[in-house]
Amino acid sequence: MNNIKYRTLRKYKYQLMEDYAFNTGIHPGSIVGVTNFIDLFQDGTLQIYKGYAWDGPSGPTIDTKTFMRGSLVHDALYQLIREEKLPYSYKDYADRLLHDICVQDGMNKFRAWYVYWAVRLFGNAKKNAYHTSDTIIEAP
């Protein structure tokens, strides 16, 4: 019998049902990514694959259509930062990109400004931010 290994994570609210690509303007020296979920290509294209799960807009906010695409790209970039595929110095860029995408998608500019400052002050892109434990569990 083969055992499985897993770790606990915080819950996610949304799952991508088809691949999505977005040009971030970030040009890494080589392709970076999280296997089967995210790739950031040298030309700046962020490819997020079908099945990717994210928690959507965070904090005391309402999940509106004008917030969803921005939250997807933002969460994927934060994950690349947490996984140390991108330097932490890209956090502010990811936060600004969230603002810009939300405005493009029709969000009120005041709300987008508020969203930017909320993630700027409280967004956690540090390594292991989404893990409740680094303990690897084996079963049975």
N, CA and C atoms as a LAMMPS dump frame, in Angstrom:
ITEM: TIMESTEP
0
ITEM: NUMBER OF ATOMS
420
ITEM: BOX BOUNDS ff ff ff
-5.0000000000000000e+02 5.0000000000000000e+02
-5.0000000000000000e+02 5.0000000000000000e+02
-5.0000000000000000e+02 5.0000000000000000e+02
ITEM: ATOMS id mol type element x y z
1 1 1 N 0.846 -1.18 0
2 1 2 C 0 0 0
3 1 3 C 0.891 1.242 0
4 2 1 N 0.593 2.212 -0.872
5 2 2 C 1.331 3.465 -0.918
6 2 3 C 0.64 4.512 -0.068
7 3 1 N 1.406 5.185 0.739
8 3 2 C 0.873 6.273 1.557
9 3 3 C 0.807 7.549 0.736
10 4 1 N -0.016 8.462 1.15
11 4 2 C -0.057 9.783 0.536
12 4 3 C 0.574 10.783 1.479
13 5 1 N 1.095 11.866 0.914
14 5 2 C 1.643 12.955 1.712
15 5 3 C 0.926 14.229 1.316
16 6 1 N 0.582 15.021 2.299
17 6 2 C -0.156 16.252 2.036
18 6 3 C 0.085 17.247 3.147
19 7 1 N -0.37 18.476 2.947
20 7 2 C -0.297 19.486 3.997
21 7 3 C -1.597 20.274 3.989
22 8 1 N -1.915 20.858 5.095
23 8 2 C -3.157 21.62 5.197
24 8 3 C -2.957 23.009 4.607
25 9 1 N -3.983 23.52 3.973
26 9 2 C -3.992 24.85 3.381
27 9 3 C -5.264 25.569 3.788
28 10 1 N -5.223 26.882 3.667
29 10 2 C -6.465 27.623 3.852
30 10 3 C -7.378 27.322 2.68
31 11 1 N -8.65 27.526 2.867
32 11 2 C -9.63 27.205 1.828
33 11 3 C -9.612 28.222 0.693
34 12 1 N -9.948 27.741 -0.479
35 12 2 C -10.075 28.573 -1.663
36 12 3 C -11.549 28.661 -2.047
37 13 1 N -11.92 29.748 -2.736
38 13 2 C -13.317 29.939 -3.107
39 13 3 C -13.611 29.675 -4.578
40 14 1 N -12.612 29.836 -5.443
41 14 2 C -12.856 29.77 -6.882
42 14 3 C -11.862 28.842 -7.557
43 15 1 N -12.311 28.25 -8.674
44 15 2 C -11.434 27.413 -9.474
45 15 3 C -11.585 27.809 -10.93
46 16 1 N -10.472 28.031 -11.618
47 16 2 C -10.465 28.434 -13.013
48 16 3 C -10.908 27.265 -13.885
49 17 1 N -11.854 27.515 -14.787
50 17 2 C -12.417 26.443 -15.593
51 17 3 C -11.835 26.372 -17.002
52 18 1 N -10.994 27.347 -17.369
53 18 2 C -10.244 27.277 -18.616
54 18 3 C -8.976 28.098 -18.455
55 19 1 N -7.983 27.792 -19.26
56 19 2 C -6.711 28.504 -19.171
57 19 3 C -6.925 30 -19.373
58 20 1 N -6.11 30.811 -18.709
59 20 2 C -6.188 32.262 -18.842
60 20 3 C -4.775 32.82 -18.964
61 21 1 N -4.584 33.732 -19.933
62 21 2 C -3.28 34.365 -20.132
63 21 3 C -3.423 35.875 -19.982
64 22 1 N -2.401 36.489 -19.369
65 22 2 C -2.401 37.931 -19.151
66 22 3 C -0.965 38.438 -19.252
67 23 1 N -0.761 39.531 -19.992
68 23 2 C 0.581 40.102 -20.084
69 23 3 C 0.81 41.023 -18.891
70 24 1 N 1.714 40.624 -18.02
71 24 2 C 1.964 41.337 -16.769
72 24 3 C 2.94 42.489 -16.91
73 25 1 N 3.778 42.428 -17.921
74 25 2 C 4.859 43.408 -18.016
75 25 3 C 6.072 43.018 -17.191
76 26 1 N 6.003 41.893 -16.498
77 26 2 C 7.135 41.372 -15.731
78 26 3 C 7.91 40.435 -16.653
79 27 1 N 9.193 40.654 -16.802
80 27 2 C 10.007 39.845 -17.705
81 27 3 C 11.097 39.119 -16.928
82 28 1 N 10.784 37.908 -16.447
83 28 2 C 11.809 37.161 -15.713
84 28 3 C 12.904 36.697 -16.667
85 29 1 N 14.067 36.418 -16.132
86 29 2 C 15.184 35.965 -16.948
87 29 3 C 14.949 34.605 -17.588
88 30 1 N 14.096 33.802 -16.96
89 30 2 C 13.727 32.493 -17.493
90 30 3 C 12.279 32.227 -17.083
91 31 1 N 11.684 31.201 -17.656
92 31 2 C 10.304 30.853 -17.316
93 31 3 C 10.258 30.45 -15.843
94 32 1 N 9.305 31.011 -15.115
95 32 2 C 9.101 30.633 -13.716
96 32 3 C 7.666 30.161 -13.568
97 33 1 N 7.423 29.307 -12.596
98 33 2 C 6.061 28.847 -12.414
99 33 3 C 5.903 27.882 -11.281
100 34 1 N 4.664 27.478 -11.128
101 34 2 C 4.274 26.467 -10.163
102 34 3 C 3.666 25.35 -10.998
103 35 1 N 4.288 24.193 -10.996
104 35 2 C 3.939 23.082 -11.872
105 35 3 C 2.432 22.872 -11.975
106 36 1 N 1.959 22.797 -13.201
107 36 2 C 0.563 22.52 -13.558
108 36 3 C -0.416 23.646 -13.209
109 37 1 N 0.042 24.75 -12.647
110 37 2 C -0.881 25.806 -12.252
111 37 3 C -0.576 27.158 -12.879
112 38 1 N 0.684 27.578 -12.839
113 38 2 C 1.045 28.932 -13.259
114 38 3 C 2.399 28.887 -13.971
115 39 1 N 2.507 29.638 -15.063
116 39 2 C 3.799 29.902 -15.684
117 39 3 C 3.885 31.385 -15.977
118 40 1 N 5.038 31.966 -15.755
119 40 2 C 5.326 33.345 -16.153
120 40 3 C 6.465 33.265 -17.148
121 41 1 N 6.148 33.608 -18.4
122 41 2 C 7.113 33.476 -19.483
123 41 3 C 7.98 34.728 -19.599
124 42 1 N 9.094 34.587 -20.296
125 42 2 C 10.063 35.672 -20.434
126 42 3 C 9.474 36.902 -21.11
127 43 1 N 8.43 36.726 -21.933
128 43 2 C 7.808 37.876 -22.599
129 43 3 C 6.802 38.6 -21.705
130 44 1 N 6.642 38.133 -20.46
131 44 2 C 5.736 38.771 -19.517
132 44 3 C 4.372 38.128 -19.414
133 45 1 N 4.115 37.127 -20.236
134 45 2 C 2.807 36.463 -20.21
135 45 3 C 2.685 35.574 -18.979
136 46 1 N 1.647 35.837 -18.198
137 46 2 C 1.293 34.993 -17.059
138 46 3 C 0.238 34.015 -17.559
139 47 1 N 0.554 32.737 -17.544
140 47 2 C -0.382 31.705 -17.977
141 47 3 C -0.879 30.989 -16.728
142 48 1 N -2.189 31.057 -16.523
143 48 2 C -2.812 30.389 -15.371
144 48 3 C -3.682 29.277 -15.957
145 49 1 N -3.479 28.062 -15.478
146 49 2 C -4.094 26.911 -16.117
147 49 3 C -5.415 26.489 -15.465
148 50 1 N -6.248 25.898 -16.298
149 50 2 C -7.526 25.346 -15.855
150 50 3 C -7.305 24.505 -14.595
151 51 1 N -8.155 24.703 -13.605
152 51 2 C -8.047 23.963 -12.351
153 51 3 C -7.404 24.765 -11.241
154 52 1 N -6.746 25.886 -11.595
155 52 2 C -6.117 26.729 -10.577
156 52 3 C -7.184 27.236 -9.611
157 53 1 N -6.901 27.145 -8.324
158 53 2 C -7.838 27.598 -7.298
159 53 3 C -7.267 28.82 -6.599
160 54 1 N -8.143 29.796 -6.343
161 54 2 C -7.718 31.007 -5.628
162 54 3 C -8.85 31.463 -4.739
163 55 1 N -8.527 32.323 -3.769
164 55 2 C -9.532 32.709 -2.783
165 55 3 C -10.306 33.964 -3.152
166 56 1 N -10.034 34.504 -4.34
167 56 2 C -10.781 35.68 -4.776
168 56 3 C -10.414 36.903 -3.961
169 57 1 N -11.247 37.934 -4.033
170 57 2 C -10.995 39.143 -3.25
171 57 3 C -10.969 38.829 -1.76
172 58 1 N -9.982 39.382 -1.074
173 58 2 C -9.817 39.097 0.353
174 58 3 C -10.189 40.301 1.196
175 59 1 N -10.457 40.032 2.447
176 59 2 C -10.735 41.111 3.389
177 59 3 C -12.204 41.462 3.443
178 60 1 N -12.501 42.582 4.056
179 60 2 C -13.902 43.006 4.152
180 60 3 C -14.328 43.653 2.828
181 61 1 N -14.709 42.826 1.875
182 61 2 C -15.106 43.318 0.558
183 61 3 C -16.171 42.417 -0.03
184 62 1 N -16.714 42.829 -1.131
185 62 2 C -17.72 42.06 -1.85
186 62 3 C -17.074 41.538 -3.129
187 63 1 N -17.279 40.264 -3.412
188 63 2 C -16.73 39.657 -4.623
189 63 3 C -17.616 40.04 -5.809
190 64 1 N -17.206 41.059 -6.537
191 64 2 C -17.951 41.504 -7.712
192 64 3 C -17.222 41.095 -8.983
193 65 1 N -17.919 41.126 -10.112
194 65 2 C -17.301 40.769 -11.385
195 65 3 C -16.126 41.685 -11.712
196 66 1 N -16.179 42.931 -11.284
197 66 2 C -15.092 43.865 -11.563
198 66 3 C -13.84 43.565 -10.74
199 67 1 N -13.934 42.628 -9.82
200 67 2 C -12.843 42.288 -8.914
201 67 3 C -12.218 40.929 -9.244
202 68 1 N -12.914 40.1 -10.006
203 68 2 C -12.495 38.708 -10.151
204 68 3 C -11.216 38.522 -10.959
205 69 1 N -11.105 39.142 -12.113
206 69 2 C -9.919 38.971 -12.947
207 69 3 C -8.685 39.526 -12.231
208 70 1 N -8.841 40.683 -11.616
209 70 2 C -7.735 41.264 -10.852
210 70 3 C -7.302 40.368 -9.711
211 71 1 N -8.272 39.791 -9
212 71 2 C -7.914 38.912 -7.881
213 71 3 C -7.208 37.656 -8.366
214 72 1 N -7.595 37.14 -9.525
215 72 2 C -6.943 35.954 -10.089
216 72 3 C -5.477 36.234 -10.394
217 73 1 N -5.218 37.305 -11.142
218 73 2 C -3.844 37.65 -11.515
219 73 3 C -3.026 37.978 -10.263
220 74 1 N -3.611 38.749 -9.362
221 74 2 C -2.931 39.14 -8.124
222 74 3 C -2.562 37.917 -7.283
223 75 1 N -3.509 37.009 -7.107
224 75 2 C -3.231 35.811 -6.309
225 75 3 C -2.158 34.941 -6.96
226 76 1 N -2.183 34.826 -8.288
227 76 2 C -1.166 34.029 -8.979
228 76 3 C 0.22 34.661 -8.799
229 77 1 N 0.3 35.977 -8.927
230 77 2 C 1.596 36.651 -8.723
231 77 3 C 2.07 36.508 -7.28
232 78 1 N 1.158 36.668 -6.317
233 78 2 C 1.532 36.471 -4.914
234 78 3 C 2.047 35.044 -4.695
235 79 1 N 1.413 34.069 -5.355
236 79 2 C 1.871 32.693 -5.184
237 79 3 C 3.287 32.535 -5.733
238 80 1 N 3.57 33.146 -6.873
239 80 2 C 4.934 33.084 -7.409
240 80 3 C 5.928 33.733 -6.451
241 81 1 N 5.519 34.801 -5.792
242 81 2 C 6.381 35.457 -4.802
243 81 3 C 6.567 34.55 -3.583
244 82 1 N 5.473 33.983 -3.074
245 82 2 C 5.561 33.094 -1.909
246 82 3 C 6.427 31.874 -2.188
247 83 1 N 6.336 31.363 -3.416
248 83 2 C 7.116 30.177 -3.787
249 83 3 C 8.553 30.548 -4.179
250 84 1 N 8.889 31.831 -4.027
251 84 2 C 10.212 32.377 -4.323
252 84 3 C 10.611 32.199 -5.784
253 85 1 N 9.612 32.235 -6.669
254 85 2 C 9.854 32.217 -8.112
255 85 3 C 10.05 33.646 -8.615
256 86 1 N 9.491 34.607 -7.887
257 86 2 C 9.694 36.039 -8.128
258 86 3 C 10.178 36.659 -6.824
259 87 1 N 11.018 37.675 -6.901
260 87 2 C 11.462 38.345 -5.674
261 87 3 C 10.306 39.079 -4.98
262 88 1 N 10.407 39.204 -3.679
263 88 2 C 9.396 39.907 -2.893
264 88 3 C 9.213 41.35 -3.365
265 89 1 N 10.214 41.905 -3.99
266 89 2 C 10.128 43.284 -4.471
267 89 3 C 9.018 43.48 -5.508
268 90 1 N 8.454 42.406 -6.054
269 90 2 C 7.356 42.514 -7.013
270 90 3 C 5.994 42.656 -6.336
271 91 1 N 5.942 42.622 -5.022
272 91 2 C 4.654 42.736 -4.321
273 91 3 C 3.927 44.021 -4.681
274 92 1 N 4.612 45.154 -4.622
275 92 2 C 3.952 46.42 -4.942
276 92 3 C 3.475 46.439 -6.389
277 93 1 N 4.265 45.886 -7.299
278 93 2 C 3.857 45.825 -8.702
279 93 3 C 2.572 45.006 -8.833
280 94 1 N 2.502 43.861 -8.148
281 94 2 C 1.297 43.02 -8.179
282 94 3 C 0.099 43.782 -7.613
283 95 1 N 0.325 44.545 -6.544
284 95 2 C -0.761 45.322 -5.937
285 95 3 C -1.257 46.403 -6.9
286 96 1 N -0.337 47.068 -7.587
287 96 2 C -0.719 48.103 -8.555
288 96 3 C -1.435 47.488 -9.759
289 97 1 N -0.988 46.322 -10.182
290 97 2 C -1.628 45.631 -11.289
291 97 3 C -3.062 45.253 -10.926
292 98 1 N -3.293 44.824 -9.699
293 98 2 C -4.65 44.536 -9.228
294 98 3 C -5.519 45.775 -9.404
295 99 1 N -5.048 46.909 -8.945
296 99 2 C -5.78 48.172 -9.091
297 99 3 C -6.116 48.436 -10.551
298 100 1 N -5.114 48.34 -11.426
299 100 2 C -5.305 48.673 -12.835
300 100 3 C -6.291 47.74 -13.523
301 101 1 N -6.206 46.449 -13.246
302 101 2 C -7.131 45.489 -13.853
303 101 3 C -8.551 45.754 -13.379
304 102 1 N -8.721 46.032 -12.098
305 102 2 C -10.058 46.317 -11.571
306 102 3 C -10.666 47.55 -12.24
307 103 1 N -9.878 48.594 -12.437
308 103 2 C -10.366 49.799 -13.123
309 103 3 C -10.73 49.458 -14.567
310 104 1 N -9.862 48.692 -15.256
311 104 2 C -10.156 48.28 -16.634
312 104 3 C -11.465 47.513 -16.716
313 105 1 N -11.761 46.721 -15.682
314 105 2 C -12.963 45.899 -15.68
315 105 3 C -14.2 46.642 -15.177
316 106 1 N -14.058 47.957 -14.917
317 106 2 C -15.214 48.772 -14.582
318 106 3 C -15.406 49.091 -13.115
319 107 1 N -14.445 48.752 -12.273
320 107 2 C -14.58 49.077 -10.862
321 107 3 C -14.477 50.59 -10.676
322 108 1 N -15.254 51.112 -9.778
323 108 2 C -15.184 52.522 -9.397
324 108 3 C -13.753 52.844 -8.965
325 109 1 N -13.213 53.972 -9.437
326 109 2 C -11.811 54.307 -9.159
327 109 3 C -11.536 54.481 -7.67
328 110 1 N -12.513 54.991 -6.919
329 110 2 C -12.305 55.122 -5.479
330 110 3 C -12.185 53.734 -4.831
331 111 1 N -13.065 52.819 -5.236
332 111 2 C -12.989 51.465 -4.681
333 111 3 C -11.665 50.801 -5.067
334 112 1 N -11.234 50.981 -6.313
335 112 2 C -9.969 50.398 -6.756
336 112 3 C -8.797 50.971 -5.954
337 113 1 N -8.859 52.265 -5.665
338 113 2 C -7.829 52.894 -4.833
339 113 3 C -7.831 52.269 -3.44
340 114 1 N -9.015 52.079 -2.869
341 114 2 C -9.16 51.454 -1.551
342 114 3 C -8.607 50.027 -1.572
343 115 1 N -8.933 49.272 -2.618
344 115 2 C -8.447 47.898 -2.764
345 115 3 C -6.917 47.89 -2.804
346 116 1 N -6.35 48.79 -3.595
347 116 2 C -4.89 48.867 -3.694
348 116 3 C -4.269 49.094 -2.317
349 117 1 N -4.781 50.057 -1.58
350 117 2 C -4.186 50.351 -0.272
351 117 3 C -4.421 49.23 0.735
352 118 1 N -5.535 48.522 0.608
353 118 2 C -5.786 47.393 1.51
354 118 3 C -4.75 46.283 1.291
355 119 1 N -4.496 45.928 0.009
356 119 2 C -3.504 44.875 -0.237
357 119 3 C -2.087 45.386 0.004
358 120 1 N -1.874 46.669 -0.256
359 120 2 C -0.554 47.264 -0.021
360 120 3 C -0.179 47.161 1.455
361 121 1 N -1.147 47.419 2.321
362 121 2 C -0.891 47.409 3.758
363 121 3 C -1.031 46.028 4.396
364 122 1 N -1.98 45.228 3.893
365 122 2 C -2.302 43.977 4.586
366 122 3 C -2.087 42.716 3.755
367 123 1 N -1.797 42.854 2.449
368 123 2 C -1.59 41.684 1.599
369 123 3 C -0.347 40.924 2.023
370 124 1 N -0.458 39.623 2.099
371 124 2 C 0.658 38.815 2.576
372 124 3 C 1.214 37.955 1.452
373 125 1 N 2.332 38.372 0.904
374 125 2 C 2.994 37.618 -0.161
375 125 3 C 4.227 36.898 0.363
376 126 1 N 4.388 36.858 1.669
377 126 2 C 5.574 36.214 2.236
378 126 3 C 5.475 34.697 2.12
379 127 1 N 6.625 34.073 2.079
380 127 2 C 6.685 32.625 1.965
381 127 3 C 5.847 31.967 3.06
382 128 1 N 5.12 30.942 2.683
383 128 2 C 4.265 30.143 3.577
384 128 3 C 3.094 30.925 4.155
385 129 1 N 2.721 32.036 3.548
386 129 2 C 1.605 32.827 4.061
387 129 3 C 0.287 32.058 4.034
388 130 1 N 0.118 31.143 3.104
389 130 2 C -1.145 30.421 2.986
390 130 3 C -1.118 29.043 3.606
391 131 1 N -0.006 28.666 4.156
392 131 2 C 0.075 27.354 4.791
393 131 3 C -0.222 27.497 6.277
394 132 1 N -1.132 26.682 6.778
395 132 2 C -1.383 26.706 8.207
396 132 3 C -0.315 25.918 8.952
397 133 1 N 0.392 25.072 8.203
398 133 2 C 1.439 24.27 8.821
399 133 3 C 2.421 23.841 7.746
400 134 1 N 3.691 23.758 8.09
401 134 2 C 4.681 23.217 7.176
402 134 3 C 4.879 21.724 7.42
403 135 1 N 4.129 21.18 8.346
404 135 2 C 4.239 19.774 8.692
405 135 3 C 3.696 18.922 7.555
406 136 1 N 4.507 17.992 7.067
407 136 2 C 4.067 17.053 6.06
408 136 3 C 3.382 15.902 6.787
409 137 1 N 2.18 15.569 6.363
410 137 2 C 1.385 14.523 7.001
411 137 3 C 1.386 13.309 6.095
412 138 1 N 1.466 12.143 6.686
413 138 2 C 1.453 10.907 5.906
414 138 3 C 0.278 10.064 6.343
415 139 1 N -0.397 9.452 5.388
416 139 2 C -1.535 8.59 5.722
417 139 3 C -1.483 7.352 4.857
418 140 1 N -1.94 6.238 5.241
419 140 2 C -2.567 5.938 6.53
420 140 3 C -1.539 5.829 7.645
